[in-house]
């Protein structure tokens, strides 16, 4: 806990980092402590930034309700992910947890129906599929943007690459969901166990450098809630995410400079399997890329027939997609070969 806000360039850097990490709300909550000292203009800047972040969250919660309504009308099962769920259910005050988009998970079978429903709200896709039907069967999802610029991230699974295939989203929809109440409407969300695991997935498999707010989610749930750790371990084992959870917890404790706990020490001692280490190589380090993750996923695709379809889709993409993203088929095949053979990405 800080007792004085830094001044000059140190404050400017802290503010810039807080904005980039969507952590202005957290910084403002710390500064609101009566014992924290700082200049009047700093507190005014925090107030303005916090108010702007909360206004954005209200807009996003309204969009969440619109998405929930259209999916409900189409009888599409769904779970709202991250932002509003974590803010309202895992923090003592939702004003501590800002977020920047709407994330929603749907079953693979309902994926195309869900895309059509959200597009009926006036949304457009930010990128096309590499082949028709690829996203529904193999992809993580797609980003849809509403007319006002609000971003809807529609998920079929919780990660790209190999772990996108080890995660059993069917088991998520098989269990009774928790819910968060927005403007008097109950919206289904992940259970706390799944929220914690998803936070770990996002921290390790998402951005190259995890946002502070994501790492705070991990610590927040682990230290201040009644999350069932035995259930977390069981799910992580089934989904082959033990190393992902361990790296996420250890990373959060290091980044946030938290006092060691039995859970954080166990995370540091976790012995990764060969599959986990090889699979994680596609997500971490200087060579991480979406292409590496897609190629590294081949062994995790279930079944010979599905593997063949997946490989065919990666190579024989729509011509317009190949030229837009890779400069043509030849360059795409060369990149795939480079990732597969020269870098040894496959688990």
C-alpha positions as CSV (number, residue, x, y, z in Angstrom):
1,X,0.0,0.0,0.0
2,X,1.4,3.4,-0.9
3,X,1.2,6.4,1.5
4,X,2.2,9.1,-1.0
5,X,1.6,9.6,-4.7
6,X,4.9,10.1,-6.6
7,X,5.6,13.5,-8.2
8,X,6.9,14.8,-11.5
9,X,8.0,12.3,-14.1
10,X,7.4,9.4,-11.8
11,X,3.7,10.4,-11.5
12,X,3.4,10.8,-15.3
13,X,4.8,7.3,-15.8
14,X,2.5,5.8,-13.1
15,X,-0.5,7.5,-14.7
16,X,0.5,6.3,-18.2
17,X,1.0,2.7,-17.0
18,X,-2.4,2.8,-15.2
19,X,-4.2,4.0,-18.3
20,X,-2.5,1.3,-20.5
21,X,-3.3,-1.4,-17.9
22,X,-6.9,-0.3,-17.4
23,X,-5.9,0.1,-13.8
24,X,-7.0,3.8,-13.2
25,X,-9.9,2.5,-11.1
26,X,-7.6,0.5,-8.9
27,X,-5.2,3.5,-8.5
28,X,-8.1,5.8,-7.7
29,X,-9.4,3.4,-5.0
30,X,-5.9,3.3,-3.4
31,X,-5.6,7.1,-3.5
32,X,-9.0,7.5,-2.0
33,X,-7.6,6.2,1.3
34,X,-7.6,9.1,3.7
35,X,-3.9,8.4,4.6
36,X,-2.6,8.7,1.1
37,X,-0.9,12.1,0.4
38,X,-0.6,13.8,-2.9
39,X,-1.1,17.1,-4.8
40,X,-4.6,18.4,-5.4
41,X,-4.2,18.2,-9.2
42,X,-3.3,14.6,-8.9
43,X,-6.5,13.7,-7.0
44,X,-8.4,15.8,-9.5
45,X,-6.8,13.8,-12.4
46,X,-7.7,10.5,-10.7
47,X,-11.3,11.6,-10.2
48,X,-11.7,12.5,-13.8
49,X,-10.0,9.4,-15.0
50,X,-12.0,7.2,-12.7
51,X,-15.3,8.8,-13.7
52,X,-14.5,8.4,-17.4
53,X,-13.6,4.7,-16.8
54,X,-16.9,4.1,-15.0
55,X,-18.9,5.8,-17.7
56,X,-17.3,3.5,-20.3
57,X,-18.2,0.5,-18.1
58,X,-21.8,1.6,-18.0
59,X,-21.9,1.8,-21.8
60,X,-20.3,-1.7,-21.9
61,X,-22.8,-3.1,-19.4
62,X,-25.6,-1.7,-21.6
63,X,-24.1,-3.4,-24.6
64,X,-23.8,-6.6,-22.5
65,X,-27.5,-6.5,-21.9
66,X,-28.2,-5.9,-25.6
67,X,-26.1,-8.9,-26.5
68,X,-27.7,-11.0,-23.8
69,X,-31.1,-10.1,-25.1
70,X,-30.4,-10.9,-28.8
71,X,-28.8,-14.2,-27.8
72,X,-31.7,-15.1,-25.6
73,X,-34.1,-14.4,-28.4
74,X,-32.2,-16.8,-30.6
75,X,-32.1,-19.5,-27.8
76,X,-28.3,-19.3,-27.8
77,X,-26.6,-20.4,-24.5
78,X,-23.9,-18.0,-23.4
79,X,-21.7,-16.9,-20.5
80,X,-20.4,-13.3,-20.1
81,X,-16.7,-13.4,-19.4
82,X,-14.2,-11.2,-17.4
83,X,-15.1,-7.5,-16.9
84,X,-18.6,-7.1,-15.4
85,X,-18.6,-10.7,-13.9
86,X,-15.3,-10.2,-12.0
87,X,-16.1,-6.6,-11.1
88,X,-19.5,-7.4,-9.5
89,X,-18.8,-10.8,-8.0
90,X,-15.1,-10.9,-7.0
91,X,-14.4,-7.3,-5.9
92,X,-15.9,-5.6,-2.8
93,X,-16.8,-2.7,-5.0
94,X,-17.3,-3.0,-8.8
95,X,-16.0,0.5,-9.2
96,X,-12.5,-0.9,-8.5
97,X,-12.5,-3.0,-11.7
98,X,-12.7,-1.2,-15.0
99,X,-12.9,-3.1,-18.4
100,X,-12.8,-2.1,-22.0
101,X,-15.0,-4.5,-24.0
102,X,-17.6,-7.2,-23.8
103,X,-16.5,-10.8,-23.8
104,X,-19.1,-13.6,-24.3
105,X,-18.6,-17.3,-24.7
106,X,-21.1,-19.5,-26.7
107,X,-21.1,-23.2,-27.6
108,X,-19.5,-24.1,-30.9
109,X,-22.8,-25.4,-32.3
110,X,-24.4,-21.9,-31.7
111,X,-21.4,-19.9,-32.8
112,X,-22.6,-18.9,-36.3
113,X,-26.1,-18.1,-34.9
114,X,-24.6,-15.9,-32.3
115,X,-22.5,-14.0,-34.9
116,X,-25.6,-13.4,-37.0
117,X,-27.5,-12.2,-33.9
118,X,-24.8,-9.7,-32.9
119,X,-24.4,-8.5,-36.4
120,X,-28.1,-7.8,-36.5
121,X,-27.4,-5.2,-33.8
122,X,-25.4,-3.3,-36.5
123,X,-22.0,-4.9,-35.6
124,X,-19.4,-5.7,-38.2
125,X,-16.5,-8.2,-38.1
126,X,-13.0,-6.7,-37.7
127,X,-11.5,-9.7,-39.6
128,X,-12.7,-12.4,-41.9
129,X,-12.5,-16.2,-41.4
130,X,-9.6,-17.9,-43.1
131,X,-12.2,-20.3,-44.5
132,X,-16.0,-20.5,-44.1
133,X,-16.8,-22.4,-41.0
134,X,-13.3,-22.3,-39.5
135,X,-14.1,-20.2,-36.5
136,X,-17.1,-22.3,-35.5
137,X,-15.0,-25.5,-35.6
138,X,-11.4,-24.5,-34.8
139,X,-11.1,-20.8,-33.9
140,X,-11.1,-19.0,-30.6
141,X,-13.7,-16.5,-31.9
142,X,-14.0,-13.2,-33.5
143,X,-14.2,-9.5,-32.7
144,X,-17.4,-7.6,-33.6
145,X,-17.7,-3.9,-33.4
146,X,-21.0,-2.0,-32.8
147,X,-21.9,1.2,-34.5
148,X,-20.7,3.3,-31.5
149,X,-17.3,1.6,-31.5
150,X,-18.1,-0.9,-28.6
151,X,-16.1,-4.1,-29.1
152,X,-17.8,-7.5,-28.6
153,X,-15.4,-10.4,-28.4
154,X,-17.4,-13.5,-29.2
155,X,-15.6,-16.6,-28.0
156,X,-16.0,-20.3,-29.0
157,X,-13.3,-21.3,-26.6
158,X,-11.0,-19.4,-24.1
159,X,-7.7,-19.4,-25.9
160,X,-6.0,-19.7,-29.3
161,X,-3.6,-22.4,-30.2
162,X,-3.2,-25.9,-28.5
163,X,-4.9,-24.9,-25.2
164,X,-8.0,-23.8,-27.1
165,X,-8.5,-27.5,-27.9
166,X,-7.7,-28.9,-24.4
167,X,-10.3,-26.6,-22.8
168,X,-13.6,-28.4,-22.6
169,X,-16.2,-25.6,-22.9
170,X,-18.9,-28.2,-23.0
171,X,-18.4,-28.8,-19.3
172,X,-18.8,-25.0,-18.7
173,X,-22.3,-25.1,-20.3
174,X,-23.2,-28.4,-18.6
175,X,-23.0,-26.8,-15.1
176,X,-25.4,-24.3,-13.6
177,X,-24.1,-20.8,-14.2
178,X,-23.6,-18.0,-11.7
179,X,-25.2,-14.7,-12.6
180,X,-24.5,-11.0,-12.3
181,X,-27.3,-8.5,-12.1
182,X,-27.0,-5.5,-14.5
183,X,-29.8,-2.9,-14.4
184,X,-32.1,-5.4,-12.7
185,X,-31.4,-8.2,-15.3
186,X,-29.6,-11.4,-14.3
187,X,-27.0,-12.3,-16.9
188,X,-25.2,-15.7,-16.8
189,X,-21.5,-15.8,-16.2
190,X,-18.8,-18.3,-15.5
191,X,-18.5,-20.0,-12.1
192,X,-15.9,-18.6,-9.8
193,X,-13.6,-21.6,-10.4
194,X,-13.9,-21.0,-14.2
195,X,-13.5,-17.2,-13.7
196,X,-10.2,-17.8,-11.9
197,X,-8.9,-20.3,-14.5
198,X,-9.9,-17.9,-17.3
199,X,-8.0,-15.1,-15.6
200,X,-5.0,-17.3,-15.5
201,X,-5.5,-18.3,-19.2
202,X,-5.8,-14.6,-20.1
203,X,-2.7,-13.6,-18.2
204,X,-0.4,-16.3,-19.7
205,X,-1.9,-17.0,-23.1
206,X,-3.3,-13.5,-23.9
207,X,-1.2,-10.4,-24.1
208,X,2.6,-10.7,-24.4
209,X,2.8,-8.8,-21.1
210,X,-0.3,-9.3,-18.9
211,X,-2.1,-6.3,-17.8
212,X,-1.9,-5.4,-14.1
213,X,-5.7,-5.6,-13.8
214,X,-5.6,-9.3,-15.0
215,X,-3.0,-10.2,-12.5
216,X,-5.0,-8.4,-9.8
217,X,-8.0,-10.5,-10.7
218,X,-5.9,-13.6,-10.0
219,X,-4.8,-12.3,-6.6
220,X,-8.2,-10.9,-5.8
221,X,-10.0,-14.2,-6.4
222,X,-7.3,-16.3,-4.7
223,X,-6.8,-14.2,-1.6
224,X,-10.3,-12.7,-0.9
225,X,-12.9,-15.2,-2.1
226,X,-14.0,-18.7,-1.3
227,X,-12.8,-20.2,-4.6
228,X,-12.7,-24.0,-4.4
229,X,-9.0,-24.7,-4.9
230,X,-9.5,-28.5,-5.2
231,X,-12.0,-27.8,-8.0
232,X,-9.5,-25.4,-9.7
233,X,-6.8,-28.1,-9.6
234,X,-9.2,-30.7,-11.0
235,X,-10.4,-28.6,-13.9
236,X,-6.8,-27.4,-14.7
237,X,-5.7,-31.1,-14.8
238,X,-8.6,-32.1,-17.1
239,X,-7.9,-29.1,-19.4
240,X,-4.1,-29.6,-19.3
241,X,-3.8,-26.1,-17.9
242,X,-1.7,-26.9,-14.8
243,X,1.3,-25.0,-16.0
244,X,-0.8,-22.1,-17.3
245,X,-2.4,-21.7,-13.8
246,X,1.0,-22.1,-12.1
247,X,2.7,-19.5,-14.3
248,X,-0.2,-17.1,-13.9
249,X,-0.2,-17.3,-10.1
250,X,3.6,-17.1,-9.8
251,X,3.7,-14.2,-12.3
252,X,1.0,-12.3,-10.4
253,X,2.8,-12.7,-7.1
254,X,6.0,-11.5,-8.6
255,X,4.5,-8.5,-10.5
256,X,2.3,-7.4,-7.6
257,X,5.1,-8.0,-5.0
258,X,2.8,-10.1,-2.8
259,X,3.8,-12.0,0.3
260,X,4.3,-15.7,-0.3
261,X,1.3,-18.0,0.3
262,X,1.1,-21.8,0.1
263,X,-0.6,-21.4,-3.3
264,X,2.0,-19.1,-4.7
265,X,4.9,-21.3,-3.5
266,X,3.2,-24.4,-4.9
267,X,2.9,-22.5,-8.2
268,X,6.6,-21.8,-8.3
269,X,7.4,-25.5,-7.7
270,X,5.0,-26.8,-10.3
271,X,6.7,-29.4,-12.6
272,X,5.5,-28.8,-16.2
273,X,4.9,-31.7,-18.5
274,X,6.6,-31.9,-21.9
275,X,3.3,-31.0,-23.6
276,X,2.8,-28.0,-21.4
277,X,6.3,-26.6,-21.9
278,X,6.3,-27.2,-25.7
279,X,2.8,-25.8,-26.1
280,X,3.6,-22.7,-24.0
281,X,6.5,-21.9,-26.2
282,X,4.1,-20.8,-28.9
283,X,2.6,-18.1,-26.5
284,X,5.7,-16.8,-24.8
285,X,9.0,-15.2,-25.7
286,X,10.2,-13.2,-28.6
287,X,8.9,-15.7,-31.2
288,X,5.3,-15.7,-30.0
289,X,2.8,-15.2,-32.7
290,X,-0.7,-16.1,-33.8
291,X,0.8,-18.2,-36.6
292,X,3.0,-20.2,-34.2
293,X,0.0,-20.9,-31.9
294,X,-2.1,-22.1,-34.8
295,X,0.6,-24.5,-36.0
296,X,1.4,-25.7,-32.5
297,X,-2.3,-26.6,-32.1
298,X,-2.1,-29.4,-34.6
299,X,-1.4,-32.2,-32.1
300,X,-4.2,-31.0,-29.8
301,X,-6.9,-31.1,-32.5
302,X,-8.9,-34.2,-31.6
303,X,-9.1,-37.0,-34.3
304,X,-7.3,-37.7,-37.5
305,X,-10.1,-36.4,-39.7
306,X,-10.3,-33.1,-37.8
307,X,-6.5,-32.7,-37.9
308,X,-6.6,-33.1,-41.6
309,X,-9.4,-30.5,-42.0
310,X,-7.5,-28.1,-39.7
311,X,-4.3,-28.4,-41.6
312,X,-6.1,-28.0,-44.9
313,X,-7.8,-24.9,-43.7
314,X,-4.5,-23.4,-42.5
315,X,-2.9,-23.9,-45.9
316,X,-5.8,-23.5,-48.3
317,X,-7.2,-20.3,-46.9
318,X,-9.5,-18.1,-48.9
319,X,-7.4,-16.3,-51.6
320,X,-8.4,-12.8,-50.4
321,X,-7.4,-13.8,-46.8
322,X,-4.0,-15.1,-47.9
323,X,-3.2,-12.0,-49.8
324,X,-4.4,-9.6,-47.1
325,X,-2.6,-11.3,-44.2
326,X,0.3,-13.1,-45.7
327,X,1.0,-11.6,-49.1
328,X,-0.2,-14.8,-50.9
329,X,-0.2,-18.6,-50.6
330,X,3.5,-19.1,-51.1
331,X,4.5,-16.9,-48.2
332,X,1.8,-18.5,-46.0
333,X,3.1,-22.0,-46.6
334,X,6.7,-20.9,-46.0
335,X,5.7,-19.3,-42.7
336,X,3.9,-22.4,-41.6
337,X,6.9,-24.6,-42.5
338,X,9.2,-22.3,-40.6
339,X,7.1,-22.5,-37.5
340,X,6.6,-26.3,-37.7
341,X,10.1,-27.5,-38.6
342,X,12.7,-24.9,-37.8
343,X,11.4,-23.7,-34.5
344,X,10.1,-27.0,-33.2
345,X,6.9,-25.5,-31.9
346,X,4.8,-28.7,-31.9
347,X,4.3,-30.3,-28.5
